[in-house]
């Protein structure tokens, strides 16, 4: 399996998004840039203002290759008490974490605010304690943010709560609430910065997807009607030309009970039998093809969306499933 990443598309997407939104642009590159690879960050650094990751390990890795600020999702701050990197901006959720960061050299930190998602973030009481801490030590958070939990459906209510909870001047330096859903909100205020993840990789109107997923056809076999193909009880309904393709569930192609396909040229070829760990089989009867040719699991946005529908999940999960042994190629 290969994932082919068109870096110029990501950069062009950033430019288009920036033309529609005011304020700073925070590029979300957690989970290996949504399966596109952390190398994306170096390429887009000139056109973004900062980056956002999920874990300390991601932050330390990224801070070694970029110079712009690297924001880290809240949670465990203990790794930052043992290692200081000047362009990392940890997130704190209470005054105890804020003090630990200050003592460890992180004068710049973000504050996460709970506006209804109830995952991470300070409530009103904890925000009051953080405000007193900031006044006492003469510091101002680098940024203050929260997370939209249900797209535009919850945006207005959460925005009102965010405004209420961050009314203090201490929390007004750099506020950010919205993610890629901001592109659906028209002229709604998106605060000082917007965190853009999925849209940056092409999954929004008018943008180009950057990732294609493909694998080579490794064998072609004529299988008579009524014969088994792969594991399980699948049997051919007619004489069939079967192509074996070098991608399986260890590569990001999941098993499911819905009809899946790969594209050979411009033809959709149905996966027959159950995908194996390392390969799958497709019906290429009547389709011009040869051993060594690529079959595409993802060639356009509709392919990814179809996979997500079949898997009963979301596009995010489909993309990040390619973080295993799939070989990544940049163009």
N, C-alpha and C positions, 0 to 999 in steps of 0.2 A: 504494500500500500504506500502511496505517496500523497502528500498534500502539497499542492503547488500554490505558493503565496505570491500574489502580484502586489509588491510593495507600493508601486506607483498609484494603484487604486486606493490604497489606504490613505496615502498622502492627499490625493485628490478629494477623497471623501471628507477629510479634515477641513480642507479649504472650503468645500461647499457648506459644511455644517457651520463653520465660523461665519460665513456670510449671512447666515440666518439667525444667529444668536449673538447677543451682546455679552460682554464680560470675558473672563478668562476661560480657557479651554483646558480641562483636566482629562488626559487620556487614560482610560482604564485598561491596564495591561496585566491584570491578575490572571491566574490560571494559565500562565504561559501565553498571555495575550489572546485569551479565548481560543487556544489551540493554534494560533497563528505564529507563535514563537516570540520569545522576548527580544529577538533581533529587530522586531518591528519598532521598538522604542528608540533605538539609535537613529533609525531612518526618519522617523517623524519628529524627533526632538526639535528641529528648527521651527516647526510650525505649531507646536503646542506650548503651554505654559508650565505644566507639571504633569506628574504621573500618579496613578492610584493603583496600589496592590493590596493583597489581602493578608499576607503573612510576613513575619520578620525575615524569613529566608528569602522570599521574593524581593523584599526591600533591599537587603544587603547585596544580593546578586545584581539588581538593577542599579544601585548606587555606584557600583564599580564601573559602569559603562556609560552613565549619563551624568550631566552636571546640574540639570534642573531638579527642583524639589520632588521628592518621592514620598507621597502620602501613604500611610498604612492604615488599613481598617482596624478598628478597635478590638480589644480582647486582651490577650496576654502581652504585657509590656516588659516582662522579666528579661527577654533577650536583649533589650535595649539598655538594661542596667549593666550589662557585661560588655557592651560594645557600642562605641559612639561613631556615628557617621554624620558629618555636618549637613548633608543635603537630605537626610531622612527626617520626615515629619511624623512622629508617632501619634496615635490617637489615644486620648484618655477619656474615661467615663466617670471619674470621680476625683476628688482633691488628693486622695492618697496616691493614685497613679500619677497625677500631675507633679506632686512633690518628688516622687521617684525619678521622673523624667528630668526635672530640674537639677536634681543632685547628680544625675548621670551626664549632664552637659547639654541636654536637649532643651534649650531655651525656646525653641520653636516646636510647638505641638498643636494638634487639633483637638477639638472637643466634639464628641458625638452626642447628639440629642435624640432622645426617644420621643417621636411624635406619633406613635401609635403602632409601629411594627413590633415592638416588644421583643426585639432580638438583642440589640446592644444599644447603649446610649444612656445618658444621664436624664433622670427625671427632674422635676422642678426642685425638689429638695437638694439633690446632688448638684444641680446647677448653681443654687445659692451658695453652696460650700465652695464650688470652684471659683465663683465670682469673688468671694472673700479671700481665697487663696491668691488670686491674681492681684488683687489690690494690695495685699500684704507684701507680696514679693515683687511688685512692680512689673508684672509681665502681662502681656496680652496674647491670647491664643492666635497662632498663625492663621487658623481657620476654625469655623464652627459649622457643623453640617448634620443632616439627617437623611433618611432614606424614604423614598416613595415606595409604598408596599403594593399598590394596585393601579399603577399607571395613572392616567388622567382621571380615573374614577375617584381616587382618593387625594388627588393633588391639591385641590382647593382647600379641603378640610385640613390637610396636613400643613399646607402653607400658612394657614391662619394660626395653627398651633405653634409652628416654628417661629413665626413673628412674635407671638406672645412670650415664648420661652427665651427668646434671644433679644429681648427689648433692651437689656442693659448695654451701655456703651462698651463694656468689656468684651462683648461677644459680636461686635459689629465690624471687625476689621476685614474679614473675608468669609462671607456666608455662602454655602452651597447646599442645595436640596435636590435639584433635578438631575435626572440622568438622560438617556436618549429620548425618553418620552417628552422632553421639552420641545422637541421638533413638532409635536402634535398640538401644542398649546397656543400657537399663534403669538399674540402680543403680550401674553402673560409674563410678568416679571420673573426672571430666572435667577435673580440675586447676583452676586459678584462673580460667580463661577458656575460652570456646568460640567458634570462628570459624564463623559461620553464613552460608552463601551460598544454595545452591539451595533449602533448606527455607524460607528467608525469603520467597522468591518464590512459594511455594506447592507445591513439589514434594516433599511428604512427607505421610504419612497424617494426615487430619483438617484439613489446611490448604487454603486457597483460592488458586488461581493468580491472579496479578495482571495478567498480560498476555493480551490477545486480539489476534489479527492478522487484519486484514480488508482487502478491496479492493472497489472498486465495479465492478458490471457496467456495461460501457460500450457493449455492442452485443448484440443478439439476432438470430440468423440461422437460418432453416430450411435445412438441408443435406440433399440427397437421399442415399439409400442409395448406397454405392460411390463417394463423393466424398472428396477429400483434405481434411484439417483440419490446419493448421499445417505446420511443417517436417517433413521425413522422409516416411515411406511410410504413415502412418496413413490408413485409409479407413473411413468410417462403415459399420456393419453393417446399419443401418436408417435410415429417414428420421429425422432428429435435429434437435432444437432446440438450437442451440449458443449459449452465452453467452460472450462475450469479457470477461475480468476483468483489471483493471489491476494485475496483479502477475506478475513473471517472475523469472528467476534473478538479476537485478540487485537484486531487492528481498528476497531471502532464500528464495525458492522454488526449491529445487534440482532439477535433472534427475536422474532415476534410473530403473531398470528395474522398479520396483514400482508397483502401482496407487496413485495419489494422488487425493485428493478435496478439495473445498471444500464447506462447508455453506451451503445457502441455506435460511433458516428452520431447520427441524429435519431437512432432507433432505440426505443425503450425495450430492454430485454429482461424478462421476468426471471427473478431468482427462483430456482426450483429445488425442492428438497430443503433441508435445514442448513443454514450456514455453518460451516465447521469452524474450528478454532483458527485455522490458517488459510482456508480457501472457501469459496462458494461456487456454485454452478449456476449458469444462466442458459436460458433457451435462446439460441441464436439461429434457429431454423429460418432459412431464407434471408438471413442478414449477412452481407459481405463482411468477412472478418478473417483474421489470421492470427496465429500464435505470435506473441510479442507485441500485439496491438493493445492499446489501453482501453479499458472499460471504465466509465465514470460513475461513481456513486453520487458525487456532487459536481455538476457543471454550471448550475445557475441557482438562483435564490429559491425557485420553486422546488428544486430537488431537496434542499435542506428542510424547507417547510413541510414537504411531504413526509420525509423521514421522521420529523418531530411528531407529526400527526399519527403516523403508524406506531411509533414507540410510545405514544401517550405521554409525551413530554414536551419540552420547549427547545427552541433553536439553540439556546445557550448550551444545553446538555449535549446535543448532537455535535457541536463544534468542539467542545472540550473533551469529548470521547476520543479524539485523535491524538491525545497526548501520550499514547503508549509507544508502540514500536513503529508507527508509520513514519516514513522518511519524509522530512520537510525540505522542499526545494523553493528557493526564492528566485523570482524573475523581475 
